[in-house]
């Protein structure tokens, strides 16, 4: 018992000491110097530090590593023009041909229903692209869409997919659309193109001609659009036979005690095949349409500093960096101390000239 009491006292004293330390926050002591103001490409620049600090970050002054843009970098690309391209690929066992086409519209209202799509003016630009003819992933080539874009008028890109009646035309074929890009023709930054939008951010959504009675099996994920027609209601399909095992409540997939149990399985309601239904095997039109795209500004997000010292890193007195491109650079070092009570920061700036 005595040992437990002494151990409790030690813990309390330790916690008290930590509390005092956590509550004390000093401003970093930090100075940065270099031997000269001008260096050559590939010549190491040695930054010498003095002082004491918990953390140090570095902005080299190069594109995408500039202190000026630490809160965000937005580039105005209006009036510069743009191009559109993507990759396409065929998959599955379907045999239908001529299902996919590519369209542009400047007056679609974006409502997301088939009537709105049909009331808009669309221009067929399919002939400007190379489309897949098999399972190879095929680059479409770039289409200049500069005349379609402005900062005031939206552009919608639509992929139209036609499914012919499958009993007489064969099953619908799977089309994949990937790596969709609309690239500004403005000069890039740091060797990177300026994108107005891409596959992940294009905001594609599916619009079916018969969303209730004959919906397509089209799916959209951030990296791919998968276009596939509506399910063909074949009267020979087991689902139209009342003795099909899925309608049997004694089927072991519904029994929690069975090794075949499927937790999500539910006994479906039998619906007989209706030979008079016009939706058994209709011709359908499915669209996948982007969100409105404007030629305005490209948000590249904030430039992020390079961390060169963390709180658990030993004190450093030097940092070496090598520039690969000539130019004048504004270099920033940010030293900061922080704890649960706050943060204190010191910023140091140097001007460097890098010659060829």
N, C-alpha and C positions, 0 to 999 in steps of 0.2 A: 504493500500500500504506500509506503514511504517513497519508493522509487517512482510510482505513478504520479505522486504529488509533485516531486521535483521535476519530472518530465513535463508536466503541465505548466509549471512556472517557466521552464526554458522555452517552451513553445510561445507563450504569451510575450516574453521578452523579445524573441526573434520577430514576432509579428509587429510589435511596437516599433522596432528598429526599421523594418521594411516600410511601415506606414510613413515614418518621418522622411525616408528616402524618396518614396513615391510622391510625396507632397512637395518636394523641393525640385524646382525646374530652373536650371541656369541657361542663359543665352549662350549659344555656341561661340567659342573663340576660334576664329578662322581667318587666315590670310592665304592668298594664292599668288605665286610669282612665277615668271618664266625668265630664261636667260636672255631672250631677245624677242622682238615683235614680228620677225619675219623668218619663215622656214620654207624649205622646198618640199614639193610633193615627195612622199615616202620618207621624209626625214622625221625621226621621232621627236615629238614635242613633249618635253618633260615639265610637268606642272609640280611645283614644290609647295607643300602645305606647312603652315604653322598654326598651332593652337590645339584645341581639344573639343571634339564634337562626337555625337552618337552616330549620325548618318550624313553621308555626302552623296549628292547626285550631280550629274554632269550633262550639260547641253553643249554639243560640239559646234553648233551654229550651222551645221549642214541641213539640207532639206529633210524634213520630217524629224529633225532633232534640234529645233529652234525654240528658245525660251519665249520668243515673241508669240508663238502659237501654242503655248502650254494649255490654254483654255479652249482651243479649237482652231481649226484651219478650214476656211470656206473659200472656194475659188469660183469666181464669176466666169461662166463659160458661154453666156448668152451671145448669139450671133456667130459662134465659131463652127457650127455644123456638127454632124454626128453620123456614125455608121451603126448598122444593126447586123449581128451575126449570131449563130447558134450551131449546135451539133444535133443531128438526128440519127435514129437507129431503129431498125425493125426487130421485133421479137415475137415469140409465140408461134402457134401452128396455123393461124388464120391465112386465108388465101386471097382476100379481097385486095384490089389495087386502086390507086387513084383516090385514096381516102383523105389525104392530108393536103391542105392549102394554107397559105399565109396571107393575111390581110392587114391593111392599115386604115384607121379612121380618125378623123379630127372632130367628129360631131356625135359620136356615141355618148349617151347620157350616163353611162356607168351604173344603171339601175340593177343589172344582174339578172334580167328576165329575157326570155327569147324574143318577145315582142319588141323590146327596146333594141335588141341587137339587129333585128330585121328592119327596123325603121331608120337605122343609121345608114350613112353613106360609107361604104367600104371599097377600098381599092385592092384588087388582087395583085400581089407582088411575088407570087410563087415562082414565076419564071425567072426571077432574079437570083434564085438560090439553087444550090445543088442539094438534093434530098437523098436520103439513104435508099438503097435498093435491096439491102440485105441486112445481116446482123452486124456488119461493121459500123462503127461510130464515125459518121461523115460530117466534115466541116462544111457549113453552108456557103462560105464565102461572104464577103462584106457588101452590104447594100448601103449606099449613101442616102440617108433620109433627111438631109439638111433642110430641104424645102418643106418638110412636114413639121419641123420643130420650131418652137419659139418659146419665150418665157411667159407668154400670155395665153397661148392656145395649146390644149392638151393633145397628145398623140396616144392612141390606143393601138396595141399590137394584138391581133387575134389569130389563133390557130384554129381553123375549121376542119372538122373531122366528120365525114359522111359514112354512115353504115347502110349499105344496101340490104334488102331482105336476105337473110342468111341461108334460108332453105334452098334457094336457087342460085345464090351468088357466092356461096362458101362463107366460112366464119370470118368475122372481122379480125383485122390484124392489129397487133399492138404497135404503137408508135411511141418512141421516147424522144423527148425534147430536153436537151441538156446544155449547160454552159451558155445560156442566153446572155447576150451582152449588148448594151447600147453605149458606145464609146464616143466621148467628145473628140472632135478633131483639133481641139485646142492643144497647145504644146504641153506635154506631160511634165510631171515634177519628179526629179530624182530618178528618171528612167521609167517611171510608172505612168500608165495611161490614166486619164480622168474618166471615170465611169458615171454615166447618168443613171444607169441601173444595171442590175445583173440578175441571174437566175433566182437567187435567194430573195432579192428585194423588189422584184418586178410586180409582186402582188397578184399573181395569176389566180383566177378562179374559174370554175366550171359552170357553164350555162347550157342546160339540156333543153332540147325541144319538147320532150315529154317527161318532165322531172318526176311526176307522180306515177305514171303508167308504164314508162319505158326508159328509166334513167340509165345513163351510160355507166360503165365501170371505170371511168376516168378517175385518176388519183393525182394529187399534187403534193410533193414534199419539197423542202428547200433546194434540193439538188436536181430534181427531175420532175417533168410532167409526163405522166403515162396516160396516153390516149387509147381508150378501148371502148367499143360500142356497147349497146344495150345487150342484155342477156336474151338469147333466142329461146323462146318458149317452145320446146320440142315436145309434142304429145307423147312421144315414147320415153320421155324422161321419167325416172322412177318416182319423182316427186308428185306425179299425177296419178299414182296408183295408191289407193287407200291402204293396201297391205304392206306398203313400204315400211321397213323396220323403224324408221324415225317416228312414225305415228303410233308405235306400240309403247304404251306407258311402262311396260315390263322390260323394255330394252335396258340392258345393264349400264348403258351410258348415263341413265337417269338415276341409278341406284348408288347412293353414297357408300354402300358396303362393298360394291363391286370394284375390282381392280381396273375395270374399263370405264369407271365413272368419269364424267366430264362436268366439272362444276358449273360451267356456263350453259350447258345443254338444257333446252326446254322442249317439251312435247309441242310440236307445231300444230296449228289448226289445218286440217286438210281442206284445200281449195281445189276443186276439180278443174281440169282443163276446159276452157271455154273456146270452142272452135269458131265462135262468131266474133271474138274480140279482135279489134283492129290493131291491138298492141302485142299480139303474139310474136310477130316478126315484121315490124314496120321498117320503113326507111326512116332513119333518124339523122338529125343534124346536131352535133355537139360542138360548142365553142369553148376554148380556153382563152381568156382575154386578160391582158395586163391592167394594172392600175394606170391612171393618167400619167403620162411622162412629159415633163417640161424641160426646155433647154434654159436653165436658169443658173443655179448655183450647185456646186458639188461640195458636200460636207465631208471632209476627210478626217474629222475627229481631231482630238488634241495630239500635239507632238509630245512624246513621252521622254522623260529624262533617262539617262543610263545610271543605274545605281552602282556606285563604286565603293561604298562602305556602308555596312549595316551596324546596328547596335551591338551585335555579337561579334563584330570583326575587330581585330586589334587595330590600334592607332596606325594610320598610314601617313607617311610624310611625302610621298610622291605618287604621281599618276602619269603614265605615258600613253600618248595617243598619236596616231599617224593619219594624216590627211592624204587622200588619193586624188583630189581635184583642186586646181588652183582657184584662188578667190580670196575675198576678204570675209572673215568670220568673226561674229560676236559670240564669244565663249562665256558660258555662265556656269558657276558652281553654286549649289545650294546646300548649305549645312544646316541641319536642324536637330534639335533635341526635343524629345516628347515623352510624356507619360500619361497616365489616366486623367491628369488635370489639364492638359493642353499641349501646345507645341510652340517652340520659339525658333525662329529662322533667321539666318544670315545669308545674303546673296552677294557673290563677288563676280565681277564682270571683267573680261579682258578682250582686247582687239588683237586679232592675228591676221597676218597676210601670208598666204601660201602661194609660192611662185612655182612655175613649171620646172 
